[in-house]
Amino acid sequence: MTSTQRDEADTGEDKAAQPPHSEDNMTAASDDVSGGDAGDSADESSQADIAAEPADPMEALLQERDSLKDQLLRALAEVENMRRRTERELESARKYAHTGFARDLVGAIDNLARAISAAPAKDEAASAEAIDGLVTGLEMSWQEIQTTMERHGIRQISPKGEKFDYNLHQAMFEIPNGDVEPGTVVEVVQHGYVLHDRLLRPAMVGVSKAADPE
């Protein structure tokens, strides 16, 4: 055998001894490729997050300022709208607070007007029947007015025979009287009125005092 033939034989044996690529080697290779792709994706995500955030801290502060300013303006606008709505509601309440009382009073006024219209005219002779009808109509109207007032918390003060109370009464004069204690209301010049627990008008009264000795 020549030297050339021996070299070719040795080369063939080396190639035969060398094993083919195994499955483990192929899996490792694919893992390397996949790992490289995942790393590239993570790097791209990090770069996107960094790009979303302002690189300049001053820019971030300006964005936060604008956001807070917008929130403040919205809150101020809401407060202003609430204030205007409250003012309208209060004005409406003040304007129409007496609607119920006025509605009830209108009926009593109508009855009073009918009673007056039923009275005889000036040039007519007043018969007893006409006068009785007029008095009855006036009494009914007055009773209805009193009922309406009491329904809405308005009470008449008629303090005759009671002890004088400066919170509810106003003394107009004094009358010597030995039959009652001094300071007793003996005459009512004008009735007073209260609305629930608030005085509308004091009663004008005459108060007794000790009788002068003879």
Beta strands, then each sheet from edge to edge (+ up, - down):
strand 1: 154-157
strand 2: 169-176
strand 3: 185-190
strand 4: 192-195
strand 5: 198-201
strand 6: 203-209
sheet 1: 1+ 4- 5+
sheet 2: 2+ 6+ 3-
end
